[in-house]
Amino acid sequence: MTKGILVALMATTLSFQAFSCDVHGTGGFAPENNLKIAVGDKAANNMTKEMFLNAISRVSSVYEPIVKEKGGKLVMNNRWDDETVNASAQQMGTTWQVNMYGGLARHPLVTVDGFMMVVCHELGHHIGGAPRKGGWGSAWASNEGQADYFAGLKCMRRVLENDDNIAIVSKMEVDAEATAKCQQIYKSESEIALCQRVSMAGKSLAMLLGDLGGNSNVKFTTPDTSKVSRTNDNHPAAQCRLDTYFQGSLCDKAISDDVDGKDALKGVCLKRDGYELGMRPLCWYKPTAAEL
């Protein structure tokens, strides 16, 4: 009898863990929504299946060995035909899954770099460091804001650092505020261009998130001035998420200076260290006294 109960509890735990966060199972990168964008939809952007798969592969090829070092096996579920406008992640034992859906990739506000940043966000739930989500079965996952921060701080920079970012950015329309702040932090042309590129990827996603919430009018020049009384583990507002991507791109900590699953102070920019830019925004993150 006791053995039967234990088996049942183990099965329940595994099932729950597989779909533990909104982070992931029924929700995901974006708040729950009913929007569907099919292959060939007139509202779709110019994303192709090849572009979709390449964006995912660029991230997974860099991070598979890193995930392996951390004790996991990275599994990418690439669902091009799925109309869902979202993305998600689960852990089942040592199998760390990222689920990418074609509906999100086809959204008219999503760029290729923006889509790649979503891959980084979902990966960030697995290895993005503290703060993590609370609650039974979901403590494995970095919270939403931290996954956003990791995407701009480490993942996108690592994946794109060897591209000819100067040439790529020269063909982009980059917001003046993003350029000014990137130039303030970085000195070499290549570093500035990488910062600009990551920042604009973040804007693509923030516009998408704002659009899903009824207002895509997010700007680098209008940061969210709200301050949380305690760290918010759930989805921040679209402007706050833009601020988070942007500040991640402005933190000049070395990409190799890794974040930590338990210590939220490792590998990030902190006010106590003299940083004025690059910190996690206060619209979702409540710093400890040790950070100030």
C-alpha positions in Angstrom: 0.0 0.0 0.0 2.7 2.4 1.0 4.8 1.5 -2.0 1.8 2.2 -4.2 1.3 5.6 -2.7 4.9 6.5 -3.2 4.8 5.5 -6.8 1.7 7.6 -7.4 3.3 10.6 -5.7 6.5 10.2 -7.8 4.4 10.1 -11.0 2.5 13.1 -10.0 5.7 15.0 -9.2 7.2 14.2 -12.5 4.1 15.2 -14.4 3.8 18.4 -12.5 7.5 19.2 -13.0 7.2 18.8 -16.7 4.7 21.6 -16.9 5.8 23.5 -13.8 5.8 27.2 -14.5 3.4 29.2 -16.5 6.9 29.4 -17.4 5.8 26.6 -18.9 3.3 24.3 -20.0 0.1 26.3 -20.5 1.8 29.7 -20.5 5.2 30.7 -21.6 7.4 33.5 -22.8 4.4 35.7 -23.3 1.3 35.8 -21.1 -1.4 33.4 -22.1 -3.1 34.4 -25.3 -5.4 32.9 -28.0 -3.7 34.4 -31.0 -2.8 31.9 -33.8 -0.7 32.6 -36.8 -0.6 29.8 -39.3 1.9 29.1 -42.1 0.9 31.2 -45.0 -1.2 33.6 -42.9 -1.6 37.0 -44.6 -0.7 38.7 -41.3 2.6 36.8 -41.1 6.0 38.4 -41.5 8.7 37.1 -43.9 10.0 34.4 -41.6 10.7 31.2 -43.3 11.1 27.7 -41.8 14.8 27.8 -42.7 15.2 31.1 -40.8 13.2 29.7 -37.9 15.4 26.6 -37.6 18.6 28.5 -38.1 17.8 31.0 -35.3 17.2 28.1 -32.9 20.2 26.2 -34.0 22.5 29.1 -33.5 21.6 29.2 -29.8 21.4 25.5 -29.2 24.8 24.8 -30.9 26.5 27.2 -28.6 24.7 26.2 -25.4 24.3 22.4 -25.7 27.9 21.8 -24.3 27.3 24.4 -21.6 24.1 22.7 -20.5 25.8 19.3 -20.6 28.5 20.7 -18.2 25.7 21.8 -15.9 24.3 18.2 -15.8 21.5 18.6 -18.4 20.6 17.4 -21.9 19.2 20.3 -24.0 16.3 19.2 -26.2 14.9 21.7 -28.7 11.3 21.0 -29.9 11.1 23.1 -33.1 7.4 23.3 -33.9 7.3 25.4 -37.1 3.7 24.3 -38.0 2.3 25.1 -34.6 0.3 28.3 -34.7 0.9 29.3 -31.1 2.2 32.8 -30.4 4.4 31.8 -27.5 7.3 29.7 -26.4 7.9 27.5 -23.4 10.4 25.4 -21.4 10.2 22.4 -19.1 12.6 20.2 -17.1 12.1 16.5 -16.7 15.0 15.1 -14.7 18.1 15.8 -16.7 16.1 16.5 -19.9 15.9 20.3 -20.3 13.4 21.2 -23.0 12.8 24.4 -25.0 9.7 24.5 -27.1 9.6 27.1 -30.0 6.5 27.7 -32.0 6.1 28.9 -35.5 3.2 31.2 -34.6 5.5 33.4 -32.5 8.2 33.4 -35.2 5.6 34.6 -37.8 4.2 37.5 -35.8 4.7 40.7 -37.8 6.5 42.5 -34.9 9.1 39.7 -34.5 12.5 40.0 -36.2 14.9 37.1 -36.6 17.1 38.5 -33.9 14.0 39.0 -31.7 13.0 35.4 -32.2 16.5 34.3 -31.3 16.2 36.3 -28.1 13.1 34.3 -27.2 15.2 31.1 -27.6 17.7 32.7 -25.2 14.9 33.6 -22.8 13.6 30.1 -22.7 17.1 28.7 -22.3 17.5 31.3 -19.5 14.8 29.6 -17.5 17.2 26.6 -17.3 20.6 28.3 -16.8 19.8 32.1 -16.3 20.6 32.0 -12.6 18.9 33.5 -9.6 16.4 34.8 -8.7 14.4 31.7 -9.4 10.6 31.1 -9.3 9.2 29.8 -6.1 6.8 27.1 -5.5 6.8 23.3 -5.5 8.0 21.9 -8.8 9.0 25.2 -10.4 12.1 26.2 -8.3 14.3 24.9 -11.2 13.4 27.9 -13.3 14.9 31.4 -13.3 12.0 33.8 -13.0 10.7 35.7 -16.0 12.6 38.9 -15.4 15.9 37.0 -14.9 15.3 35.0 -18.1 14.9 38.3 -19.9 18.0 39.7 -18.3 20.1 36.6 -19.1 19.0 36.8 -22.7 20.5 40.3 -23.2 23.3 40.0 -20.7 24.9 36.6 -21.7 23.1 34.6 -24.3 22.6 36.9 -27.3 26.0 38.4 -26.8 27.6 35.0 -26.7 25.8 33.7 -29.8 26.3 36.9 -31.9 29.7 38.1 -30.7 31.6 36.7 -33.8 29.2 38.1 -36.4 30.1 41.1 -38.5 27.8 43.2 -36.3 29.1 46.5 -37.7 27.9 45.6 -41.2 24.7 44.1 -39.9 23.8 47.1 -37.8 24.7 49.5 -40.6 21.6 48.1 -42.5 19.3 48.5 -39.4 17.3 51.4 -38.1 18.6 51.7 -34.5 17.0 54.0 -32.0 19.1 57.0 -31.1 18.8 56.3 -27.3 20.0 52.7 -27.8 23.0 54.0 -29.8 23.8 56.7 -27.2 23.8 54.3 -24.3 25.7 51.6 -26.1 28.4 54.2 -27.0 28.5 55.4 -23.3 29.3 51.9 -22.1 31.4 50.3 -24.9 34.4 51.7 -26.7 35.1 49.5 -29.7 32.9 49.7 -32.8 32.3 46.0 -32.7 31.1 46.0 -29.1 28.9 49.0 -29.7 27.3 47.3 -32.7 26.7 44.1 -30.7 25.0 46.2 -28.0 22.9 48.0 -30.6 21.8 44.7 -32.2 20.9 43.1 -28.9 19.0 46.2 -27.8 16.9 46.3 -31.0 16.1 42.5 -30.7 14.8 43.4 -27.2 12.6 46.2 -28.7 11.1 43.8 -31.2 10.0 41.5 -28.4 8.8 44.3 -26.2 6.6 45.7 -29.0 5.2 42.2 -29.5 4.5 41.8 -25.8 2.9 45.3 -25.7 0.8 44.5 -28.7 -0.5 41.3 -27.1 -1.4 43.4 -24.1 -3.0 46.2 -26.1 -0.2 48.7 -26.3 3.0 48.3 -28.3 4.1 51.9 -27.6 7.3 50.9 -25.8 10.4 53.1 -26.0 14.0 53.2 -24.8 13.4 56.8 -23.7 10.4 56.0 -21.4 11.7 53.4 -18.9 9.2 52.0 -16.3 9.7 54.0 -13.1 7.7 51.8 -10.9 9.5 49.9 -8.0 8.4 46.6 -6.6 8.4 46.0 -2.9 9.6 42.4 -3.5 10.9 40.6 -6.6 8.2 39.8 -9.1 8.7 36.2 -10.5 6.0 36.6 -13.1 5.8 38.5 -16.4 6.6 42.2 -16.0 4.8 44.7 -18.2 6.1 45.2 -21.7 8.0 48.4 -21.0 9.7 46.8 -18.0 10.7 43.9 -20.1 12.2 46.2 -22.7 14.2 47.9 -19.9 15.4 44.5 -18.8 16.7 43.5 -22.2 18.3 46.9 -22.7 20.0 46.9 -19.3 21.3 43.4 -20.0 22.9 44.6 -23.2 24.4 47.5 -21.3 26.1 45.4 -18.6 29.7 45.0 -19.6 30.4 42.0 -17.4 32.4 39.4 -19.3 30.2 36.8 -21.0 32.3 34.2 -19.4 31.6 35.7 -15.9 28.7 33.3 -15.4 25.5 33.8 -13.4 24.7 31.5 -10.6 21.6 29.5 -9.7 21.7 30.4 -6.0 23.6 33.7 -5.8 21.8 36.5 -7.7 24.9 38.7 -7.3 27.3 36.7 -9.5 28.0 37.7 -13.1 25.8 40.7 -13.1 26.1 44.5 -12.8 25.5 45.9 -9.3 25.1 49.4 -7.9 27.6 48.6 -5.1 30.3 48.0 -7.8 29.8 51.5 -9.2 27.5 50.6 -12.1 24.9 53.2 -13.1 23.7 51.2 -16.1 23.3 47.5 -16.7 21.5 46.5 -13.5 18.2 44.6 -13.3 15.4 47.1 -13.4 13.5 47.9 -10.2 10.2 47.5 -12.0 10.5 43.7 -11.3 13.6 43.2 -9.2 14.1 44.1 -5.5 17.8 44.3 -4.7 19.1 43.2 -1.3 21.1 45.5 0.9 24.3 43.7 -0.2 23.8 45.0 -3.8 23.5 48.7 -2.9 
